[in-house]
Amino acid sequence: MNSADITTTPKTLTVLNPYDLSPVDTIAENDAADVETALTTAHALFRDRSAWLPGHTRLAVLERTAALMEQRADQLVETAVREGGKPIVDTKAEVLRAIDSVKATVAALRSEAGEAIPMGLTPATGNRMAFTQREPIGVVVAVSAFNHPLNLIVHQVAPAVATGCPVIVKPAPDTPLSCLAFIDILHEAGLPKDWAQAIVTSDNDVAEPLVTDSRVGFFSFIGSARVGWMLRSKLAPGTRCALEHGGAAPVIVTGDSDVYEVREALLKGCFYHAGQVCVSTQRIFAHTKVATRFATQLAMKASGLVVGDPMIAETDVGPLIRPAELDRVHDWVREAVDGGGQLLTGGEKLTDTLYAPTVIFNAPKGCRLMTEEVFGPVVCIDPWFKIQDALDRANSLPTAFQAAVFTRDVERAVQIANGLDASAVMVNDHTAFRADWMPFAGLRQSGLGTGGIPYTMREMSIDKMIVLRTDSLDNPIDAEPE
């Protein structure tokens, strides 16, 4: 039989609802030929400067995108809840953030520009003027995570559109539908289809050329540190990148804190999206004066959280993304408790997809809950007496991202904030606070580069300097007599 007569059935991906594991949708996966076509198309667009989209076109596309997202907000919410499992109240907030992120991109596009470079300060630089202007860095490849299936995509794709970079985005196989919806909206808003392409695949071998190909100008990755640093090592020479990972975010609570206020502030930071957030509060170091009382209060509130169907408005905590993740979290909890940690609440599987919000007091220092990112609804409270001891424990990991301090003493707040290894320190607020226009950067193993809409746009651009040499700069025209 001739090989041309052989037909292959396209591989399909079934998206499951992480709450009840029911099928949400089935979509065709892309193959290696699709990846090659996407790269070829995107690279050809970038190399043809006559095809670059002018700023006013990109601006208009993004403005129409925000308007279409507002019109379809309810549909976007339903899609994100069904594929990602984040409770509907929180998902509504995510969709609003995603819309605002597009608007922030528009604002940055209107305001971000080059700068004048001083000339004429030495004899050698006379007769010259210099300035920079922004140009797209090249083809952008974005590989995204599941936990914010719409807003993360917006953070990676909208800046690429704004800066004029052709973009190829690969969403997490668990949550591709929100990504596809956003790409469709961009196209409907007037962006030519080749300027934003989505590749959906669960096969890492198929996706690998998106990382390794020399035609990629910028690689944006959101996901685990293990995968991110491995992918960075495979980049072609010259490819720039940004990596956003996570960490076991620390909080320091001083002895003068109001435990009830701290409890309310941290409850969301600990259990938002079942702890599946890269800056979720995971390790709380509380002064011995308040540690036991605070731990008891937090456990009491955690035990009252509603765990269940994320489509129900009353639900506080939804499912983990996959049953295997629930099993892993439970293993970590059992390790901490068997090692001497005091289980104050939780520590049990409620279903195959739901895990009880868990609070552990005085967990063993070397257990995984105290040394690695759990990405689940678990928090550990550790007492301290000397502040340097608390700082040493908070700073002891190879990861560093966002942190927090709770105190009524402003001088103590500054002292502790300065002592924490973190790119951002929240004072009297939880570690997961974020505004989409602020810088967002993991340190050490937690990431590389800086996220946040305007910062991502800068990373996806180059500053091209133009130096103009002209004798007229040092020889002004004499005024002609009338």
N, C-alpha and C positions, 0 to 999 in steps of 0.2 A: 504494500500500500504506500502511495506517495505521501510524504510528510505534509504536503499542502492539503491533503484531504483530512488530516487529523484536526478536529476541533476541540478546544479546551473550554471548559465551563468557567466563567469568571468567578473568582473567589469572592465570597460575600462575608460581610461582618454584621452580626446581630447585636444591636445595642440593647443591653438589659437595664431594666429599672433596678437600681441597687437595693431598693427596699424589699420588693417581693420577687425579684429576679424574673419578672415577666418581660417578654420582648417588647421593646418600644418601637423599633424600626429595624429594617434590614437594608443595608446599602452595599453597593459593589465596592470592593477594594481596588485600589490602583495597583498596577504591576510595574515591573522594572522599566518597561517601555514607556509607561506614562511618566515616570520620574525623569527619564532622559528627555522626553518631549517637553516637559515643564522647564527643565534646566536650559535646554536649547532655546526655547521660546523667550524665556526671561532674559537670558544673556544677550540674545539678538536685539531685544528691545533696549537694553542698557547700552550696547555698543553703537546703536544708531542714535546719535545725538539729535538728529532731526525729528525723531519720534518721541523725544522726551515731552512729558505733559507740562505745560506752563503752569505757573503757580496759581493763576486764577481758576484754571480747570480743576486742579487738585482741591482748592479751597471750596469750590462749588460742590464737588462730589462729596466732600466730608460734611458740609452743611446739610445737603439733602439726605445723607446717610443718617445723621442725628435725627432729622425730622421723621424719616421712615421708621427708625427704631422706636421713637416715641409713639407713633401710630400703632406699632405692633408689639408694644411692651408686654401685654398680657400673653401673647403667643410665645414671645421669647422667654418669659418666666416659666410657662408650662413646659416648654422644651427642656430648659435647664434643670428644672426640678426632676422631671421624669428620667433624664439620663444621668444626672449627677447626684441626686439625693439630698441636696441641701434644703432645709426647711423653707417653705414657700415665703415666709416673712423675710428671711435672709436673702432669698433669691430675688425677691422684688427689689431689695436694696442693691443687690449686685447689678441688676439690669439698669437701675437708675444710675449707678456708678459708671457702667459701660457707656451709657448715653452721654454722661458728663465727661467721660474720658475722650470721646470723639469731639465734644465741644472744646475741651482743653487742647486737643490737637489743633483745632481751628485757631484758637487763641495764640498758641505757640507759633503756628505758621505765619500769623499776621505780625508777630513781634520779633521772632528770632531772625537774626541777620548777621552779616559779617561786621567787620570793624576797620577803622582807619589805623594804619601802622605808622608810628612817627618816623619821619625822614628829615633830613637836613640837620641832624644833631651833631654830625661830624662832617669834615670837608668831603669825605668819601661818599657820604649819602646826600650830598647836595644835588640840586636839579632833579629830584625824584619825588614822587608821591606813591604811596602804597596803600592797598586795602585788600581785605579778604571778602570772598563771597562763598556761599554754601553751594555744594554740589552733592548729588547722591553718591553714596559709597560704592554702590553696585547692587548685584542681586542679593536680596535678603532671604534667608531661609529661617523660618521660625518653627521650633518644635515646642509644643505646649503641654501643660499638665491638665489633670481632670478637675481639680478642686474648685476652680472658678471658670467654668467652661465658656463663658462669654467674655467676661472682663479681661481675662488673661490674653485671649485672642486679640481683643481690641488693643491692648497695650503693646502687642507685638506687630500687628498689621497696620493699624491706623498711622503710627509714626512713619512706617515705610511708605505708605501712600503719600503722606504729607511731604516727605523729603524727596519724592520722585523716584524711589527705588522699586523695581519690579519685585514682588514678594511671592514666595511659595511657603505655605503654612501647612504643617502636619499636626493636626490635633491629636490628643490622647485617644487611643482606640476605644476607651470606655465612654468618651463624651465627644463624638465628632459632630453631633447635630447642630449644636449652637454655633460652632465654627462655620459650618456650611451655610447656616442661615445668615450669618454676618457677611460672608463673602457674596452671597446672592444679593443682599441689600446693597453692598458696595457697587455691584454691577448694575443693579436697577437704578442706583443713584447717578449712573453715568460713567463709572470707571470701566474702561475697556477690559474685557475679560482676561486678556493675557497679562495684565498688570497685577492681578491678584489671583493666584491659583491655589487650590487646596489639594493635598495628597492625603488620602486616607488609606492606611495600611497597618496591619498588626504584625507584619513581617519586618524585622529589623534589617535583614539582608537587603530587602527591597528599598528600604529607606536610607541605607548607609550612604549611597552616592550624594544624597542631599547634604551630607556633612563633609564628605571627603573631596568632592569635586572642586577643581581649581576655579571654576566659573562662579563660585559663591564668594561674594564680597564681604558679607556679614552674616554670622550665625548667632541666632538668639535662642537660648535654651532655658526652659523652666521645668524643673523636675529634681530628681534626687542627685545628691553630690556624687555618688558612685558612678552614675551614668553620665552626668555632665562633664566631669573631669576626664572620663574615658573618651568621650566624644571630642573634647577639646584636643586631645592628643592626636586625633586623626585628621584635624583640619589641614587643608592644603596650605603651603607657605603663602603668606600674605593675607589669608582670611582673618578678618577681625571677629571678635565674638563677645557676647555678654552671657553670663551664666547666673541663674537665680536658683539657689538651692534652699536650704532651711537650716534649722538648728534647734537645740533644746532651750528655748528662750528663757532667760532668768529674770526673776523679780526679787528685789530686796525690800522688805518691809521693816521699818524701824520701830523701836519700842514706843514712840509717841503717837503711832498711827491709830486711827479709829477703826477697829476691826470690822465694824459693820459697813462703813464706807468702802473699805478695801475689798471686802467680800463682794459687794454689789458691783464694783468696778471690774474685779477679776473674773467673776462668774462667766461673763461673755468671752473674755480672752482665753479662758481655759477650755470651754466646751462649744464655742462657735464652730459650726459645721463638723461636729463630732471630733474636734481637734485636728482636722485635716487642713491645716493652714501652716504655711512655712514659718510664721512667727507666732504660732499659738503658744500661750503661756504654759510651760511644762514644769519648770523648777521654781518654787517660791522659797526664798530664804528669809525666814521671819525671826525677829529678835525673840529671845527666850521669854521676855516679859509678856509677849502677846501670842507666841507661836501656838500654844495648845488651844487657847480660846479661839484664835483665828481659824485654825484647822477644823475645829469642831463646827464653827459657824459655816465655813465653806462647804463642809461635807453635808451639813443639814440642808443647805440650799441646793446643792447638787443632787441630793436624793429626791428633791421635789420637782426636778426638771421633767418635762413631758418628753418621753422617748417614743418615737413611732413614725407613722406615715408622714413623710415630708410635705404631702399635698394638703394636710390639715393645718389650718392656721394656728392652732394651739400647740403644735409640736415645737419643742425647743431644740431637740437633738434628733437627727435622722440617722440613716445607716452609714456604715463604712462602705467604701466604694466596691469592695469585693469580699466574699466570705473568708478568703485566705488572709486578708488583712486583719479581720476580726480574730482569727485564730492566732496570728502573730502577736497582736496586742495582748491577748489573754495570756500567752506564754510569758511575755515580759512582766505582766502584772504578777503572775504566780511566782516568777523568779524573785521579784522584789519582796513579796510577802513571805515566801519560804526563807528568804535571807534575813528576816527579822523586821521588815517594814510593817507598820501598823495600818491595816486596811480599815479606813473609817467609813467608806461607803463604796458601793459598786463592786467591781472585780468579778462580774459575771456576764455570761452571754445571755441576753434576753431572748434572742432568736438567732437564726443563722446569719443575720445581717445587722442586728442591733446590739450594741454593747452599752452596759450601764455606765453613766458618768462615774468616774472613779477618783477617789482622793486617798492618797497614801501618806502617812506621817512617818518621817525619819526612815526613809528607804535607805538600803545599803549604798554606800558611796560609789561602789564600782558596778552596780547593776545597770542594765541597759536603759532603764527609765531615767537614770541620772547621767548617762553618758552619751546617749544617742537620741535622735529625733523619733518620737513614738508615732506621730501622725495618727493619733487616736484620742478618745475622750478621757485622758488620764493626766492627773497633775500630782506632783510630789511636793510636800512641805517639809523643809529642813530647818531646824532651829539653829540660831547662832548667838554668840555673846559678844564677840569682838568684830567690829566692822571689817577689819582686814581679812579675817577668816571668811566672812561672807563674800567679799570681793574675790578672794582667791578661789573659792569654790565656784562662784559664778563664772569666773574667767578660765576655768581649768580645762575647757574642751577645745578641740581643734576647730570648732565652729563658732561664729560670732555674727549676729545679725541685729535684731532689735531687742531691747531690754527695757526694764522699768524700775522705778523706785517710788515707794510710798513713804511720805514723811510730812510733818507739819512744819519742819524747820527748813527754810529756804537755803541756808548755808549748807546744811547736811545734804540737801538734795543736789546741790551743785557739786559738793565733794564726792558723793557716791556716783553721780553721773559721769564725772571726770575719771573716776576709777574703774568704770565698767568698760570692758572690751566690747564695743558695739558701734554700729554705724548710726544708730538712733536710740536715744533713751527717752522714754515717756515718764514724766513726773506726775504721779497720782492718776495714772491711767494704765490700761493694760497694754501688753506688748504688741497686740495685733492691730493697734490703731494705724490707719493709713489714709492719707488723702492722695488721690491719683496724680497730682501735679508735684508732689514732694519727692525728693530723692529717696530711692529705695535700693539699698545695696548690702549684699552679704559680704562679710569679711572672711579672711582665711579660707577654710574649706566651704564656707557658706555661699560663695559666689565670686563673680568677677564682673567689673563694670558697674554702672549705675542705671537702675530703672527709674520709672516715673516719666510721664509723657514728654516734657521738654528735654529731659536728659537722654532719653532713648533717641529722640530726634537728632540730638547732637552726635550721638554715637553712630547713627546711620548716615551721617554726612561727613564730608571733608571740607576743610577750609582751604580754598584755593586762593593764593595770594597773587595779586597783579601789581607789578612794579612798573610805573610809568616814568621814563626818563625824558625830561624836556627842559631845555635851557630857559624857557619862559618863566619858570618858577623863580629863578634868581634874577630875572631881568623884567620886572613889571613894565607894562606899557606906560610910557609917559603920557600924561594928560595933554591932549592937543589943545592949543589955544583957540578960543572961539574967534 
